[in-house]
Amino acid sequence: MSSKLKVGVVGCGVGQTHMQAYLSMPEQFELIAVCDIDEVKGRSVAGKFNIEHFYKDLNDLCHVKELDVIDICTPSHLHFSQTKQVLTANKHVICEKPISGSLKDVDELIDIEAKSGKKIMPIFQYRFGHGIQKLKLLKEEGITGQAYLTTIETSWRRRPEYYATPWRGKWQTELGGPLVTLAIHALDMLYYILGRSKEVFARAKTLVNPIETEDCISASLEMNDGSLASFSVTTGSSSEISRHRFCFSNLSAESNTQPYSNGTEPWIFTPDTPAKGKQIDTILSKFTPLPEGYVGQFYRFYQALQNDQPLPVRLLDARATIELITAIYDSIQAGNSVTLPIGKNHKKYVGWQP
């Protein structure tokens, strides 16, 4: 592997955002190929970003010998099979969320990755915003104290034209509703700070658009650390916001409410006492800002591969979030609380889709 990682991107929707991130880091990445089943769109995007090679078939892209990494930005139901295909072709994989539609599939990917000598990195770019990174630092330094209560809101707006895309709003192709494709980032941010949950109760309804899946969820969680968390997601909010608010014994931390970047600054850290305020200021004065968002995740990915270090987001991180999603859907469908972890003998281990 050369010092630059040669990358190919599959999918020209959100994939264009990934392309922009790679092109902003020319010392680390060389974007040499794009792939899309829509040839007109794919060639147009390749021209837009001055990408040398276009492929219509993923199999052809997998046979490009000089590629180090293939980045998958396709519809949700393709992620699992395409990740396996790319890994089998002896390439590193970066894959948009969700990595799969079941714990069974994630566990299969974990086994394949371990035997392949290559790496799979799921996308969770929100956790690299400077605001949540500062909270992570305070938590790691032991400044936050005991967690009490966390509230999480993903209140966005999705109208009928969003669901005009044929694969959206369907269990078999989108793999779930906004819990899976929108609020999965919010759940990852919760776990990134507090760790996993041990019990969940949730309700869901389809109220906003006539789709197969839910579009409104309210859930109550008990975390492994003993704290409580309240989580909600809707696609029916005219005012779009994302918000995380963490209450600890020594401070409260509240994100900004920008719907698609609430991990970034500003975050408000309110100390419980003036003495704690001084401690917070001292710790945050040592904070070293690294790139944020997709650029931040890809930058850390590059550093991890070059220095043989753990990836910034691992399959185990994605598995934890997939497990929580499984538990939430199980609670919704069964009408009762669900205890985690979820083992291989659980009825939803093979998938949460009804």
N, C-alpha and C positions, 0 to 999 in steps of 0.2 A: 504494500500500500504506500502510495506516495504521500508527501506531506499534505497535499490537497486531497480532499475527498471528492471523487467524481460522482455526481448525483443525477438520477433520473426521476422525474415526478410523473405519477399516474393520476390523471384527473385534472381537468382545467377549470373547476369551480373554485372551491377553497384552495385548490392547489396553486392558484396564482398568488395567493398571499404567501405560501411557502416559497414559491419561486423568488418573490421580492426579497424575502429574508436571506436566502442563499446568495443572491446577487449582491446583497449589501456586505457580504463577508468574502471578498474575492481571495483573500489570503488563506482561507480555510476550505472553501468549497468552489468547485467548478461545475456549474450546471450545464450538462452536455446533451440532455435528452428530455423530451416530453412525450407522454403517451395519452391518447384519448380515443374512445370508440367513435366520437364525432370528428371525422377527419377535417372538415371545414373549420370547426372551432379550434381543434388541436393545432393545425398549421397556422392559424391566425395568432394563437397565443405564442407559439414558437417564434413567429416573426416579431411579435410585440416585444418579447424579451431577448431577442437575438440568440435563440437557442438553436444549436446546429442541427440536431437530429429530431425527427418526429417519427413516432411509431403508432400504429393503430391497434396493435395486438400486444398485450403484456408479455406473452411468450417470446415475442421478438425482442422486446426490451430486456428480458431476463438473459438473453444470449449475447448481450453486448459485454464483451470481456472486460473492457476497461472500467466499467461501472463498479463503484464500491458500495453505493447506497441506492436503494429504490424507495421512494417516498410515496405512500399510498393515500390518495385523497379521493376515493371513489365512494359510491353509496354504501351505507352501513352494512348491508347483507353480504357484500363482497369482501369485507376486510379480512375475515378469517381465512378463506380459501386463498386469497391473493397473498396474504402474509406467508402462508405455508409455501406457496409457489415460489415466491421470491427467496425465501430462506433455503429452499431446496436447490435453487440456482446459485447458492453460495454468495449471496449478497446480504449486507446489513439491511434491516428494514426499519423505516419510520412509518407509523400508521396513525391516521386520524382516529378520533374516538367515534363510536366505541370499538375497541379492538375485536370484540366478538359479541355474540348474543347469548352466551352461556358460560358458566363456570367450567363445564366440561371442555369446551373449546379452548378457553384460556389455559387450562391445565395441559392440554395437548400441545399448545404452543410453547409452554414452559419446558416440556420434555424435549420437544424438537430443538429448541434453542440451545438447551444444555448439550445436546449431541452434535450440534452443527459447527461450533466454533465461531458463529456469527451472532450478532446482537439484534434484538427487537426493541425499539423504543416507541411506546405509545405516546400520543400527543396529549399533554396537559400544560399548555403554555401559560395559563393564568397564574399558576403558582410562582412564576418568576418575576412578577411585578414587585417593585421596590417596597410598596406598602406591606404586603404580606411577607416579604423577605425580612423586613424589619421585625415584624411580630415573631417570625420563626427564630430570629437571632435572640430576641428577648426571652422566648420560651427555652431555647437551648442554654442560655446563660442563667436560667433559674430565677428570672426576675418576675415572671408573671404570677407565680404562686398557683394555688389550686383553681382549676376551672370550675365555674358554677353553671353558667347558662350561655348557650350560643344560639343566635337567631340568624337564619339565612333566607334571603328572598331572591328568587329569580322571576321577575315580573316583566315579561316581554310581550310584544304584539306580533302575531302571525295571522295574516289574512288569507282569504281563499286562494289568492294567486300563488302564495307560498306552497300550498298543497296541490297546485296544478301540476307540479313536477310529479310524475307518476309514482315514484318510489316512496314519496313522503306520506306520513300519516297512516302507514300500513304496518302491521305486525311483522310480516314476513320480509319486508324490504328495508323499512327504517328501524326495525327490531323493537320499537317502542315509541312512546310519545316524547314530549319535551323533557321528561325525566332522563331519557337516554341520550338525546341529541343536543340538548341545551343545558340543563341543570347538572349534568354529569361533572362539569367544571366546578360548580359550587360545592358538590360533594367531595371532589378531590381536594379542594382547598380546606374543607373541614377536616378531613383525615390528615392532610399535610401538617396541620397544626396540632390536633388533639389525638391523633391515632384513631383506632377503630371503635365501632359501636358494638354493643352486646344485645340490644333489643330495639325493635322498631314497631310502631303501629302507624298505619297510613290509610287515608281515604283518597279516592280519585273520582273525578267525573269528566265527561266530555260535554262541555258547555259552549265552547267558543266557535268551533268549526265542526261540520259533519264529517268526522274522520273515524277510522277504526279504533285508534288508540285514545288514551286519555289526553286532556289538555289542561287539566287543573289537578294538582295534588297538594295535600297537606299531610305532613308526617311529624311524628314525635319520636325522638331517639333518646335512648340512654347510652352514654358512651362507656367504654371500658374503664375510664378514669373516675367514673361515678357521676360525672356532670350530665346535664340534660341539654338537648338541642332541639330546636324547632325549625322545620324546613318547609318551604313552599315553592311551587313553580306554577306559573300560568302563562298562556299565550294570549291572554285577554286584557292586558294592561295598556291603556292608552298612553300612560306615562311609563316609559321603559326604565326600569332600574334593576341593578344587582346590588345586594348589600350583605355584608357579613358583620355581625356584632358579637364580640367575645367578651364575656364578663368573667374576670379572674379575681382572686382575693386581693391582688396587689395593683391591678389596673383593669381598665376596660379598653378595648381596641375596636374601633369602628372604621370600616372601609369607606371609600367614596361610593357613590351610587351610579357611576357610569355603567351602562348595561353590559358593555363588552370589554371593559378594562378596569373592573373594580379592584383587581389585585395591585394596580399601580397607585402611586401617591395622588392626592393626599390621603393618608390614614390619620385618624385622631387617636392618640394614646393619652388616656386620662389616668394619672396616678391616684392611688387611694390616699396617700399622704405626701407632704412635701419631701420627706426623705426618700420615698420611692421615686418621686419625680426626678431627684438628683441621680439616683441609680439608673433610671431609664435614660436620662440625658448622657450619662457617662458611657453606657453600652452603645447607644445609637451613634455616638461620636466616632466609634470604631467601625461603623457600617461601611462596607466597600461596595458601591453600586456596580453591578454587572449588567449586561444587556438584559432587556425585558422581553416578554412575549415570545413569539416564534424565534426571533433572533436570539433571545436569551437561552431558549431550550436547545437550539441547534449549536450555539456557541459552546454550551456545556457538553453536548454530545461529542463534538469534535475533541474537546479537551479530554474527555473520558477515554475515547478510543486511542488518542495519542499517548496518554499516560497510563493506560491499562487500569483505569479506575472504574468504579460502578457508574452506570448510566444515571443521568439526572432524573429520569423517570424509567422505572423498570416494569416488567410484566407483572411483578408482584404488587406494584402500586395499582395497576389497572385491574388486577384480580380483586383487590380489596374493594374497589369501587363497584365492580361488577357484582360482587357478593352483596353489597348493600342494596344495589338496584334490585337484585333477585329477591332479597328479603322484603323490600318495599312492595314489589309487585305481588309477592306471596301474601303479604298482609292485606293488600287491597282485595285480592281475589278470595281469600279465606275469611276476611272480616274479623281477624283477631291479630294479636301481637305475635311477632316472630322473633325467635332467639337466634343469634349468631354465635359461632360460625356455622356455615352451611356445608355439610359434608356430602360425600359422594352418594350416600343413600337417600338424600333429600329429594323429594319429588320434583323440585325446580332446578336441580343440579344440571339437567340437560337443557334447560331453557325456561325463561319466565313467560314466554308468549302463550296466550290462552289457546 
